[in-house]
Amino acid sequence: MSKTFNLSLDSPVGVEQILAAFGEREYWLARLSIFSGIDTLESLSVDRDGSVTAILTKDVQRNRESSPLAKFFPENWRVVQRETWHPLSGNRVGGDLSITPSRAPGSAAGTALLAPIATGSRLKCAAKVEFKVPLIGGEIERMMGRVLVQNITALQHFTADWIAKHK
């Protein structure tokens, strides 16, 4: 079974500014240096229509992880995070996000919508978290969902701060 989480966050930064930041390699490198969950920017592409795809990876060794969840994962595994952001009509931006570990029981995926508001922009996200371990999977999914919501909130603040410093 999986758990779904919805959130809405306002930002003082406009939709166009956020999409432009997502297309900058420097933004992703700064983000990686602040948020150590994912280590490497594998690729960043910006299409002619302004769509941005970023692929981030982390190679994990179980003996280096202190999390109580570590025992459910193989000795060595990789997490791939993929974010795709694309312009939509009405000055909006859509996003598709996924976090997929190789050879491990958990995953997360979601959709996002950035829309203009009078004071900047609003991000609406719907995310699904799944952890396929009998008996305790549901509790772990709830915990993973709470962490995901906290991380998205922190990323939203980081993005606004980064844009303010790089205008």
VMD Tcl script that builds the backbone (N, CA, C; Angstrom):
set m [mol new atoms 501]
animate dup $m
set s [atomselect $m all]
$s set {name element resname resid chain x y z} {
  {N N MET 1 A 0.840 -1.175 0.000}
  {CA C MET 1 A 0.000 0.000 0.000}
  {C C MET 1 A 0.889 1.244 0.000}
  {N N SER 2 A 0.393 2.351 -0.459}
  {CA C SER 2 A 1.159 3.595 -0.495}
  {C C SER 2 A 0.382 4.693 0.227}
  {N N LYS 3 A 1.081 5.754 0.543}
  {CA C LYS 3 A 0.481 6.915 1.198}
  {C C LYS 3 A 0.636 8.112 0.275}
  {N N THR 4 A -0.411 8.935 0.224}
  {CA C THR 4 A -0.399 10.139 -0.594}
  {C C THR 4 A -0.367 11.363 0.310}
  {N N PHE 5 A 0.414 12.346 -0.089}
  {CA C PHE 5 A 0.562 13.585 0.665}
  {C C PHE 5 A 0.354 14.762 -0.276}
  {N N ASN 6 A -0.389 15.754 0.179}
  {CA C ASN 6 A -0.633 16.968 -0.596}
  {C C ASN 6 A -0.139 18.168 0.197}
  {N N LEU 7 A 0.438 19.123 -0.501}
  {CA C LEU 7 A 0.836 20.346 0.172}
  {C C LEU 7 A 0.774 21.517 -0.779}
  {N N SER 8 A 0.661 22.695 -0.208}
  {CA C SER 8 A 0.627 23.937 -0.957}
  {C C SER 8 A 1.518 24.937 -0.236}
  {N N LEU 9 A 2.429 25.562 -0.977}
  {CA C LEU 9 A 3.379 26.519 -0.404}
  {C C LEU 9 A 3.428 27.770 -1.263}
  {N N ASP 10 A 3.435 28.922 -0.618}
  {CA C ASP 10 A 3.585 30.185 -1.331}
  {C C ASP 10 A 5.035 30.636 -1.279}
  {N N SER 11 A 5.443 31.329 -2.332}
  {CA C SER 11 A 6.804 31.852 -2.425}
  {C C SER 11 A 6.737 33.296 -2.917}
  {N N PRO 12 A 7.652 34.138 -2.462}
  {CA C PRO 12 A 7.675 35.512 -2.959}
  {C C PRO 12 A 8.275 35.629 -4.362}
  {N N VAL 13 A 8.725 34.522 -4.906}
  {CA C VAL 13 A 9.395 34.502 -6.208}
  {C C VAL 13 A 8.403 34.082 -7.291}
  {N N GLY 14 A 8.519 34.701 -8.470}
  {CA C GLY 14 A 7.626 34.403 -9.572}
  {C C GLY 14 A 7.911 33.073 -10.254}
  {N N VAL 15 A 6.905 32.580 -10.957}
  {CA C VAL 15 A 6.988 31.297 -11.659}
  {C C VAL 15 A 8.137 31.289 -12.665}
  {N N GLU 16 A 8.253 32.359 -13.469}
  {CA C GLU 16 A 9.301 32.410 -14.496}
  {C C GLU 16 A 10.689 32.357 -13.873}
  {N N GLN 17 A 10.850 33.045 -12.734}
  {CA C GLN 17 A 12.148 33.058 -12.053}
  {C C GLN 17 A 12.512 31.664 -11.544}
  {N N ILE 18 A 11.530 30.953 -11.035}
  {CA C ILE 18 A 11.790 29.611 -10.515}
  {C C ILE 18 A 12.188 28.669 -11.646}
  {N N LEU 19 A 11.432 28.693 -12.749}
  {CA C LEU 19 A 11.771 27.825 -13.877}
  {C C LEU 19 A 13.154 28.176 -14.429}
  {N N ALA 20 A 13.471 29.463 -14.496}
  {CA C ALA 20 A 14.799 29.868 -14.973}
  {C C ALA 20 A 15.890 29.336 -14.041}
  {N N ALA 21 A 15.669 29.403 -12.733}
  {CA C ALA 21 A 16.655 28.874 -11.775}
  {C C ALA 21 A 16.845 27.378 -11.983}
  {N N PHE 22 A 15.751 26.650 -12.211}
  {CA C PHE 22 A 15.845 25.207 -12.428}
  {C C PHE 22 A 16.695 24.873 -13.649}
  {N N GLY 23 A 16.812 25.794 -14.588}
  {CA C GLY 23 A 17.626 25.569 -15.776}
  {C C GLY 23 A 19.096 25.914 -15.600}
  {N N GLU 24 A 19.477 26.373 -14.413}
  {CA C GLU 24 A 20.859 26.785 -14.140}
  {C C GLU 24 A 21.630 25.703 -13.387}
  {N N ARG 25 A 22.739 25.284 -13.948}
  {CA C ARG 25 A 23.591 24.286 -13.286}
  {C C ARG 25 A 24.035 24.766 -11.904}
  {N N GLU 26 A 24.340 26.055 -11.781}
  {CA C GLU 26 A 24.793 26.611 -10.504}
  {C C GLU 26 A 23.728 26.451 -9.419}
  {N N TYR 27 A 22.454 26.574 -9.790}
  {CA C TYR 27 A 21.366 26.378 -8.825}
  {C C TYR 27 A 21.426 24.958 -8.256}
  {N N TRP 28 A 21.527 23.974 -9.142}
  {CA C TRP 28 A 21.527 22.577 -8.692}
  {C C TRP 28 A 22.759 22.253 -7.852}
  {N N LEU 29 A 23.908 22.773 -8.230}
  {CA C LEU 29 A 25.121 22.520 -7.450}
  {C C LEU 29 A 25.019 23.152 -6.065}
  {N N ALA 30 A 24.455 24.348 -5.994}
  {CA C ALA 30 A 24.250 24.987 -4.688}
  {C C ALA 30 A 23.245 24.192 -3.862}
  {N N ARG 31 A 22.199 23.732 -4.510}
  {CA C ARG 31 A 21.182 22.928 -3.822}
  {C C ARG 31 A 21.790 21.638 -3.279}
  {N N LEU 32 A 22.617 20.987 -4.083}
  {CA C LEU 32 A 23.268 19.754 -3.630}
  {C C LEU 32 A 24.205 20.007 -2.452}
  {N N SER 33 A 24.841 21.156 -2.440}
  {CA C SER 33 A 25.771 21.446 -1.344}
  {C C SER 33 A 25.029 21.705 -0.033}
  {N N ILE 34 A 23.797 22.176 -0.112}
  {CA C ILE 34 A 22.997 22.457 1.087}
  {C C ILE 34 A 22.264 21.205 1.566}
  {N N PHE 35 A 21.688 20.472 0.633}
  {CA C PHE 35 A 20.893 19.286 0.967}
  {C C PHE 35 A 21.702 18.051 0.600}
  {N N SER 36 A 22.271 17.401 1.570}
  {CA C SER 36 A 23.221 16.320 1.314}
  {C C SER 36 A 22.566 14.967 1.046}
  {N N GLY 37 A 21.261 14.913 0.896}
  {CA C GLY 37 A 20.609 13.635 0.648}
  {C C GLY 37 A 20.966 13.025 -0.694}
  {N N ILE 38 A 21.146 13.843 -1.681}
  {CA C ILE 38 A 21.519 13.388 -3.017}
  {C C ILE 38 A 22.850 14.054 -3.343}
  {N N ASP 39 A 23.781 13.299 -3.925}
  {CA C ASP 39 A 25.148 13.794 -4.053}
  {C C ASP 39 A 25.565 14.338 -5.412}
  {N N THR 40 A 25.011 13.827 -6.483}
  {CA C THR 40 A 25.563 14.118 -7.803}
  {C C THR 40 A 24.485 14.598 -8.765}
  {N N LEU 41 A 24.802 15.656 -9.508}
  {CA C LEU 41 A 23.954 16.080 -10.612}
  {C C LEU 41 A 24.418 15.290 -11.829}
  {N N GLU 42 A 23.671 14.246 -12.176}
  {CA C GLU 42 A 24.050 13.382 -13.305}
  {C C GLU 42 A 23.837 14.090 -14.629}
  {N N SER 43 A 22.712 14.784 -14.757}
  {CA C SER 43 A 22.453 15.497 -16.002}
  {C C SER 43 A 21.455 16.618 -15.765}
  {N N LEU 44 A 21.571 17.626 -16.608}
  {CA C LEU 44 A 20.644 18.754 -16.610}
  {C C LEU 44 A 20.422 19.125 -18.060}
  {N N SER 45 A 19.168 19.136 -18.478}
  {CA C SER 45 A 18.873 19.526 -19.854}
  {C C SER 45 A 17.746 20.551 -19.862}
  {N N VAL 46 A 17.879 21.504 -20.778}
  {CA C VAL 46 A 16.861 22.530 -20.965}
  {C C VAL 46 A 16.450 22.468 -22.430}
  {N N ASP 47 A 15.175 22.185 -22.680}
  {CA C ASP 47 A 14.665 22.095 -24.043}
  {C C ASP 47 A 14.332 23.482 -24.584}
  {N N ARG 48 A 14.086 23.553 -25.885}
  {CA C ARG 48 A 13.759 24.821 -26.534}
  {C C ARG 48 A 12.511 25.475 -25.967}
  {N N ASP 49 A 11.568 24.652 -25.503}
  {CA C ASP 49 A 10.331 25.216 -24.949}
  {C C ASP 49 A 10.494 25.662 -23.497}
  {N N GLY 50 A 11.702 25.507 -22.940}
  {CA C GLY 50 A 11.952 25.907 -21.560}
  {C C GLY 50 A 11.821 24.785 -20.553}
  {N N SER 51 A 11.440 23.592 -21.009}
  {CA C SER 51 A 11.338 22.450 -20.096}
  {C C SER 51 A 12.715 22.093 -19.551}
  {N N VAL 52 A 12.745 21.720 -18.283}
  {CA C VAL 52 A 13.995 21.389 -17.602}
  {C C VAL 52 A 13.889 19.980 -17.035}
  {N N THR 53 A 14.918 19.179 -17.255}
  {CA C THR 53 A 15.006 17.860 -16.628}
  {C C THR 53 A 16.336 17.767 -15.902}
  {N N ALA 54 A 16.252 17.446 -14.611}
  {CA C ALA 54 A 17.450 17.250 -13.789}
  {C C ALA 54 A 17.419 15.834 -13.238}
  {N N ILE 55 A 18.546 15.151 -13.333}
  {CA C ILE 55 A 18.674 13.812 -12.764}
  {C C ILE 55 A 19.806 13.854 -11.746}
  {N N LEU 56 A 19.462 13.489 -10.511}
  {CA C LEU 56 A 20.393 13.516 -9.386}
  {C C LEU 56 A 20.541 12.102 -8.859}
  {N N THR 57 A 21.736 11.754 -8.404}
  {CA C THR 57 A 21.946 10.403 -7.880}
  {C C THR 57 A 22.732 10.431 -6.578}
  {N N LYS 58 A 22.565 9.355 -5.847}
  {CA C LYS 58 A 23.362 9.127 -4.636}
  {C C LYS 58 A 23.667 7.644 -4.570}
  {N N ASP 59 A 24.941 7.321 -4.422}
  {CA C ASP 59 A 25.348 5.944 -4.174}
  {C C ASP 59 A 25.450 5.776 -2.666}
  {N N VAL 60 A 24.784 4.757 -2.144}
  {CA C VAL 60 A 24.658 4.575 -0.699}
  {C C VAL 60 A 25.287 3.250 -0.292}
  {N N GLN 61 A 25.994 3.278 0.804}
  {CA C GLN 61 A 26.503 2.052 1.422}
  {C C GLN 61 A 25.805 1.912 2.765}
  {N N ARG 62 A 25.177 0.789 2.970}
  {CA C ARG 62 A 24.364 0.583 4.164}
  {C C ARG 62 A 25.150 0.827 5.451}
  {N N ASN 63 A 26.398 0.434 5.498}
  {CA C ASN 63 A 27.165 0.601 6.737}
  {C C ASN 63 A 27.432 2.064 7.074}
  {N N ARG 64 A 27.177 2.972 6.134}
  {CA C ARG 64 A 27.344 4.407 6.393}
  {C C ARG 64 A 26.034 5.075 6.793}
  {N N GLU 65 A 24.942 4.370 6.686}
  {CA C GLU 65 A 23.637 4.934 7.012}
  {C C GLU 65 A 23.273 4.585 8.447}
  {N N SER 66 A 22.914 5.590 9.220}
  {CA C SER 66 A 22.550 5.361 10.617}
  {C C SER 66 A 21.045 5.195 10.805}
  {N N SER 67 A 20.284 5.341 9.752}
  {CA C SER 67 A 18.832 5.260 9.834}
  {C C SER 67 A 18.374 3.863 10.250}
  {N N PRO 68 A 17.296 3.787 11.052}
  {CA C PRO 68 A 16.751 2.473 11.387}
  {C C PRO 68 A 16.215 1.732 10.156}
  {N N LEU 69 A 16.001 2.455 9.073}
  {CA C LEU 69 A 15.525 1.831 7.836}
  {C C LEU 69 A 16.644 1.118 7.085}
  {N N ALA 70 A 17.891 1.373 7.449}
  {CA C ALA 70 A 19.038 0.845 6.705}
  {C C ALA 70 A 18.989 -0.667 6.541}
  {N N LYS 71 A 18.488 -1.380 7.540}
  {CA C LYS 71 A 18.493 -2.844 7.455}
  {C C LYS 71 A 17.589 -3.389 6.352}
  {N N PHE 72 A 16.692 -2.567 5.816}
  {CA C PHE 72 A 15.797 -3.015 4.752}
  {C C PHE 72 A 16.401 -2.835 3.361}
  {N N PHE 73 A 17.590 -2.280 3.297}
  {CA C PHE 73 A 18.213 -1.987 2.021}
  {C C PHE 73 A 19.431 -2.874 1.799}
  {N N PRO 74 A 19.810 -3.096 0.533}
  {CA C PRO 74 A 20.993 -3.904 0.244}
  {C C PRO 74 A 22.272 -3.208 0.727}
  {N N GLU 75 A 23.361 -3.947 0.702}
  {CA C GLU 75 A 24.657 -3.416 1.160}
  {C C GLU 75 A 25.038 -2.142 0.400}
  {N N ASN 76 A 24.928 -2.171 -0.917}
  {CA C ASN 76 A 25.203 -1.008 -1.763}
  {C C ASN 76 A 24.007 -0.791 -2.674}
  {N N TRP 77 A 23.578 0.450 -2.785}
  {CA C TRP 77 A 22.438 0.753 -3.642}
  {C C TRP 77 A 22.518 2.197 -4.095}
  {N N ARG 78 A 21.704 2.521 -5.062}
  {CA C ARG 78 A 21.717 3.855 -5.671}
  {C C ARG 78 A 20.311 4.429 -5.651}
  {N N VAL 79 A 20.234 5.717 -5.366}
  {CA C VAL 79 A 18.969 6.450 -5.419}
  {C C VAL 79 A 19.047 7.399 -6.608}
  {N N VAL 80 A 18.017 7.381 -7.445}
  {CA C VAL 80 A 17.936 8.295 -8.580}
  {C C VAL 80 A 16.728 9.201 -8.366}
  {N N GLN 81 A 16.988 10.499 -8.387}
  {CA C GLN 81 A 15.914 11.488 -8.282}
  {C C GLN 81 A 15.816 12.197 -9.617}
  {N N ARG 82 A 14.618 12.216 -10.175}
  {CA C ARG 82 A 14.393 12.855 -11.474}
  {C C ARG 82 A 13.335 13.933 -11.300}
  {N N GLU 83 A 13.649 15.132 -11.771}
  {CA C GLU 83 A 12.695 16.239 -11.751}
  {C C GLU 83 A 12.564 16.773 -13.162}
  {N N THR 84 A 11.339 16.871 -13.640}
  {CA C THR 84 A 11.060 17.471 -14.940}
  {C C THR 84 A 10.068 18.604 -14.721}
  {N N TRP 85 A 10.414 19.779 -15.207}
  {CA C TRP 85 A 9.580 20.974 -15.066}
  {C C TRP 85 A 9.300 21.510 -16.461}
  {N N HIS 86 A 8.038 21.809 -16.762}
  {CA C HIS 86 A 7.686 22.249 -18.108}
  {C C HIS 86 A 6.654 23.379 -18.055}
  {N N PRO 87 A 6.827 24.368 -18.953}
  {CA C PRO 87 A 5.884 25.485 -19.000}
  {C C PRO 87 A 4.495 25.010 -19.421}
  {N N LEU 88 A 3.481 25.624 -18.823}
  {CA C LEU 88 A 2.086 25.365 -19.166}
  {C C LEU 88 A 1.423 26.689 -19.531}
  {N N SER 89 A 0.223 26.624 -20.063}
  {CA C SER 89 A -0.506 27.849 -20.368}
  {C C SER 89 A -0.819 28.607 -19.080}
  {N N GLY 90 A -1.107 29.874 -19.215}
  {CA C GLY 90 A -1.484 30.679 -18.061}
  {C C GLY 90 A -0.323 30.994 -17.141}
  {N N ASN 91 A 0.898 31.035 -17.699}
  {CA C ASN 91 A 2.088 31.369 -16.908}
  {C C ASN 91 A 2.311 30.389 -15.755}
  {N N ARG 92 A 1.959 29.126 -15.970}
  {CA C ARG 92 A 2.133 28.097 -14.942}
  {C C ARG 92 A 3.242 27.140 -15.375}
  {N N VAL 93 A 3.717 26.368 -14.408}
  {CA C VAL 93 A 4.749 25.361 -14.675}
  {C C VAL 93 A 4.317 24.062 -14.009}
  {N N GLY 94 A 4.389 22.972 -14.763}
  {CA C GLY 94 A 4.082 21.655 -14.211}
  {C C GLY 94 A 5.365 20.906 -13.904}
  {N N GLY 95 A 5.296 20.046 -12.922}
  {CA C GLY 95 A 6.464 19.259 -12.554}
  {C C GLY 95 A 6.118 17.805 -12.323}
  {N N ASP 96 A 7.025 16.931 -12.706}
  {CA C ASP 96 A 6.924 15.498 -12.424}
  {C C ASP 96 A 8.210 15.115 -11.711}
  {N N LEU 97 A 8.054 14.472 -10.559}
  {CA C LEU 97 A 9.209 14.152 -9.729}
  {C C LEU 97 A 9.159 12.697 -9.316}
  {N N SER 98 A 10.337 12.077 -9.237}
  {CA C SER 98 A 10.397 10.697 -8.751}
  {C C SER 98 A 11.704 10.477 -8.003}
  {N N ILE 99 A 11.623 9.629 -7.002}
  {CA C ILE 99 A 12.791 9.177 -6.253}
  {C C ILE 99 A 12.724 7.660 -6.265}
  {N N THR 100 A 13.709 7.032 -6.909}
  {CA C THR 100 A 13.687 5.595 -7.099}
  {C C THR 100 A 15.000 4.976 -6.648}
  {N N PRO 101 A 14.961 4.172 -5.602}
  {CA C PRO 101 A 16.172 3.453 -5.210}
  {C C PRO 101 A 16.281 2.147 -5.995}
  {N N SER 102 A 17.503 1.769 -6.347}
  {CA C SER 102 A 17.693 0.476 -7.004}
  {C C SER 102 A 17.801 -0.605 -5.934}
  {N N ARG 103 A 17.165 -1.741 -6.192}
  {CA C ARG 103 A 17.245 -2.907 -5.302}
  {C C ARG 103 A 16.842 -2.584 -3.864}
  {N N ALA 104 A 15.870 -1.719 -3.688}
  {CA C ALA 104 A 15.405 -1.362 -2.346}
  {C C ALA 104 A 13.881 -1.237 -2.370}
  {N N PRO 105 A 13.221 -1.375 -1.225}
  {CA C PRO 105 A 11.763 -1.482 -1.200}
  {C C PRO 105 A 10.979 -0.177 -1.236}
  {N N GLY 106 A 11.598 0.980 -1.276}
  {CA C GLY 106 A 10.856 2.234 -1.198}
  {C C GLY 106 A 10.935 3.044 -2.467}
  {N N SER 107 A 9.984 3.976 -2.624}
  {CA C SER 107 A 10.016 4.921 -3.738}
  {C C SER 107 A 9.069 6.074 -3.428}
  {N N ALA 108 A 9.223 7.143 -4.187}
  {CA C ALA 108 A 8.323 8.289 -4.072}
  {C C ALA 108 A 8.159 8.886 -5.460}
  {N N ALA 109 A 6.974 9.405 -5.726}
  {CA C ALA 109 A 6.705 10.066 -6.998}
  {C C ALA 109 A 5.651 11.125 -6.757}
  {N N GLY 110 A 5.674 12.143 -7.595}
  {CA C GLY 110 A 4.680 13.185 -7.405}
  {C C GLY 110 A 4.564 14.098 -8.596}
  {N N THR 111 A 3.554 14.937 -8.510}
  {CA C THR 111 A 3.344 15.978 -9.502}
  {C C THR 111 A 3.291 17.310 -8.775}
  {N N ALA 112 A 3.645 18.354 -9.500}
  {CA C ALA 112 A 3.651 19.688 -8.909}
  {C C ALA 112 A 3.089 20.680 -9.912}
  {N N LEU 113 A 2.523 21.745 -9.391}
  {CA C LEU 113 A 2.037 22.840 -10.218}
  {C C LEU 113 A 2.470 24.144 -9.569}
  {N N LEU 114 A 3.221 24.935 -10.323}
  {CA C LEU 114 A 3.598 26.284 -9.903}
  {C C LEU 114 A 2.684 27.250 -10.632}
  {N N ALA 115 A 2.003 28.107 -9.886}
  {CA C ALA 115 A 1.085 29.061 -10.496}
  {C C ALA 115 A 1.325 30.446 -9.901}
  {N N PRO 116 A 1.108 31.491 -10.714}
  {CA C PRO 116 A 1.313 32.841 -10.195}
  {C C PRO 116 A 0.223 33.229 -9.193}
  {N N ILE 117 A 0.624 33.984 -8.184}
  {CA C ILE 117 A -0.310 34.628 -7.257}
  {C C ILE 117 A 0.159 36.076 -7.121}
  {N N ALA 118 A -0.640 36.917 -6.503}
  {CA C ALA 118 A -0.319 38.345 -6.412}
  {C C ALA 118 A 1.028 38.608 -5.745}
  {N N THR 119 A 1.423 37.761 -4.818}
  {CA C THR 119 A 2.667 37.990 -4.062}
  {C C THR 119 A 3.849 37.160 -4.554}
  {N N GLY 120 A 3.700 36.444 -5.661}
  {CA C GLY 120 A 4.787 35.615 -6.189}
  {C C GLY 120 A 4.255 34.376 -6.880}
  {N N SER 121 A 4.369 33.227 -6.216}
  {CA C SER 121 A 3.888 31.978 -6.816}
  {C C SER 121 A 3.419 31.022 -5.729}
  {N N ARG 122 A 2.635 30.066 -6.163}
  {CA C ARG 122 A 2.149 29.011 -5.260}
  {C C ARG 122 A 2.522 27.666 -5.870}
  {N N LEU 123 A 3.121 26.818 -5.048}
  {CA C LEU 123 A 3.470 25.459 -5.435}
  {C C LEU 123 A 2.468 24.510 -4.800}
  {N N LYS 124 A 1.806 23.718 -5.630}
  {CA C LYS 124 A 0.919 22.666 -5.131}
  {C C LYS 124 A 1.522 21.333 -5.542}
  {N N CYS 125 A 1.666 20.439 -4.576}
  {CA C CYS 125 A 2.275 19.134 -4.826}
  {C C CYS 125 A 1.367 18.020 -4.343}
  {N N ALA 126 A 1.372 16.944 -5.085}
  {CA C ALA 126 A 0.752 15.692 -4.652}
  {C C ALA 126 A 1.823 14.621 -4.810}
  {N N ALA 127 A 2.161 13.962 -3.707}
  {CA C ALA 127 A 3.229 12.961 -3.734}
  {C C ALA 127 A 2.727 11.641 -3.175}
  {N N LYS 128 A 3.236 10.564 -3.741}
  {CA C LYS 128 A 2.903 9.222 -3.267}
  {C C LYS 128 A 4.194 8.557 -2.811}
  {N N VAL 129 A 4.166 8.021 -1.602}
  {CA C VAL 129 A 5.316 7.343 -1.020}
  {C C VAL 129 A 4.944 5.885 -0.824}
  {N N GLU 130 A 5.856 4.992 -1.195}
  {CA C GLU 130 A 5.589 3.557 -1.054}
  {C C GLU 130 A 6.815 2.872 -0.459}
  {N N PHE 131 A 6.583 2.031 0.524}
  {CA C PHE 131 A 7.655 1.249 1.148}
  {C C PHE 131 A 7.119 -0.160 1.339}
  {N N LYS 132 A 7.574 -1.081 0.499}
  {CA C LYS 132 A 7.005 -2.431 0.424}
  {C C LYS 132 A 7.650 -3.382 1.427}
  {N N VAL 133 A 7.301 -3.198 2.688}
  {CA C VAL 133 A 7.754 -4.100 3.746}
  {C C VAL 133 A 6.519 -4.454 4.570}
  {N N PRO 134 A 6.168 -5.738 4.639}
  {CA C PRO 134 A 4.969 -6.136 5.378}
  {C C PRO 134 A 5.002 -5.662 6.836}
  {N N LEU 135 A 3.847 -5.383 7.352}
  {CA C LEU 135 A 3.594 -4.992 8.738}
  {C C LEU 135 A 4.036 -3.578 9.090}
  {N N ILE 136 A 5.221 -3.175 8.696}
  {CA C ILE 136 A 5.696 -1.851 9.097}
  {C C ILE 136 A 5.751 -0.853 7.946}
  {N N GLY 137 A 5.438 -1.288 6.734}
  {CA C GLY 137 A 5.529 -0.412 5.567}
  {C C GLY 137 A 4.698 0.845 5.694}
  {N N GLY 138 A 3.474 0.720 6.206}
  {CA C GLY 138 A 2.594 1.885 6.337}
  {C C GLY 138 A 3.158 2.940 7.263}
  {N N GLU 139 A 3.704 2.523 8.379}
  {CA C GLU 139 A 4.302 3.481 9.324}
  {C C GLU 139 A 5.527 4.154 8.709}
  {N N ILE 140 A 6.326 3.382 7.996}
  {CA C ILE 140 A 7.505 3.954 7.338}
  {C C ILE 140 A 7.076 4.931 6.249}
  {N N GLU 141 A 6.009 4.606 5.515}
  {CA C GLU 141 A 5.497 5.518 4.490}
  {C C GLU 141 A 5.062 6.841 5.109}
  {N N ARG 142 A 4.383 6.793 6.249}
  {CA C ARG 142 A 3.975 8.033 6.921}
  {C C ARG 142 A 5.202 8.860 7.318}
  {N N MET 143 A 6.213 8.199 7.856}
  {CA C MET 143 A 7.432 8.897 8.251}
  {C C MET 143 A 8.130 9.491 7.022}
  {N N MET 144 A 8.237 8.696 5.949}
  {CA C MET 144 A 8.866 9.178 4.720}
  {C C MET 144 A 8.091 10.364 4.154}
  {N N GLY 145 A 6.770 10.305 4.226}
  {CA C GLY 145 A 5.936 11.402 3.743}
  {C C GLY 145 A 6.166 12.681 4.523}
  {N N ARG 146 A 6.264 12.572 5.845}
  {CA C ARG 146 A 6.538 13.765 6.664}
  {C C ARG 146 A 7.889 14.370 6.295}
  {N N VAL 147 A 8.891 13.519 6.114}
  {CA C VAL 147 A 10.221 14.004 5.725}
  {C C VAL 147 A 10.159 14.652 4.344}
  {N N LEU 148 A 9.420 14.051 3.426}
  {CA C LEU 148 A 9.283 14.597 2.081}
  {C C LEU 148 A 8.657 15.990 2.124}
  {N N VAL 149 A 7.599 16.162 2.903}
  {CA C VAL 149 A 6.946 17.468 3.030}
  {C C VAL 149 A 7.919 18.489 3.623}
  {N N GLN 150 A 8.668 18.105 4.644}
  {CA C GLN 150 A 9.664 19.008 5.238}
  {C C GLN 150 A 10.728 19.391 4.216}
  {N N ASN 151 A 11.179 18.415 3.427}
  {CA C ASN 151 A 12.217 18.689 2.431}
  {C C ASN 151 A 11.713 19.603 1.324}
  {N N ILE 152 A 10.485 19.393 0.867}
  {CA C ILE 152 A 9.925 20.252 -0.181}
  {C C ILE 152 A 9.800 21.680 0.334}
  {N N THR 153 A 9.367 21.831 1.573}
  {CA C THR 153 A 9.261 23.160 2.176}
  {C C THR 153 A 10.633 23.831 2.242}
  {N N ALA 154 A 11.639 23.098 2.690}
  {CA C ALA 154 A 12.999 23.647 2.771}
  {C C ALA 154 A 13.535 23.993 1.383}
  {N N LEU 155 A 13.252 23.153 0.389}
  {CA C LEU 155 A 13.700 23.433 -0.979}
  {C C LEU 155 A 13.037 24.683 -1.536}
  {N N GLN 156 A 11.764 24.885 -1.219}
  {CA C GLN 156 A 11.049 26.079 -1.681}
  {C C GLN 156 A 11.720 27.338 -1.113}
  {N N HIS 157 A 12.066 27.307 0.167}
  {CA C HIS 157 A 12.745 28.451 0.791}
  {C C HIS 157 A 14.142 28.641 0.200}
  {N N PHE 158 A 14.864 27.542 0.010}
  {CA C PHE 158 A 16.195 27.623 -0.589}
  {C C PHE 158 A 16.118 28.259 -1.974}
  {N N THR 159 A 15.154 27.825 -2.789}
  {CA C THR 159 A 15.020 28.338 -4.153}
  {C C THR 159 A 14.758 29.841 -4.142}
  {N N ALA 160 A 13.858 30.294 -3.290}
  {CA C ALA 160 A 13.572 31.733 -3.193}
  {C C ALA 160 A 14.820 32.506 -2.771}
  {N N ASP 161 A 15.548 31.992 -1.796}
  {CA C ASP 161 A 16.777 32.657 -1.339}
  {C C ASP 161 A 17.835 32.674 -2.436}
  {N N TRP 162 A 17.993 31.551 -3.142}
  {CA C TRP 162 A 18.994 31.467 -4.201}
  {C C TRP 162 A 18.677 32.480 -5.302}
  {N N ILE 163 A 17.415 32.569 -5.690}
  {CA C ILE 163 A 17.015 33.516 -6.740}
  {C C ILE 163 A 17.271 34.949 -6.281}
  {N N ALA 164 A 16.942 35.263 -5.037}
  {CA C ALA 164 A 17.160 36.619 -4.517}
  {C C ALA 164 A 18.640 37.000 -4.570}
  {N N LYS 165 A 19.512 36.051 -4.345}
  {CA C LYS 165 A 20.956 36.322 -4.351}
  {C C LYS 165 A 21.547 36.368 -5.754}
  {N N HIS 166 A 20.853 35.800 -6.741}
  {CA C HIS 166 A 21.415 35.681 -8.089}
  {C C HIS 166 A 20.638 36.456 -9.144}
  {N N LYS 167 A 19.841 37.429 -8.738}
  {CA C LYS 167 A 19.085 38.245 -9.710}
  {C C LYS 167 A 20.026 39.072 -10.546}
}
mol reanalyze $m
mol bondsrecalc $m
mol representation Tube
mol addrep $m
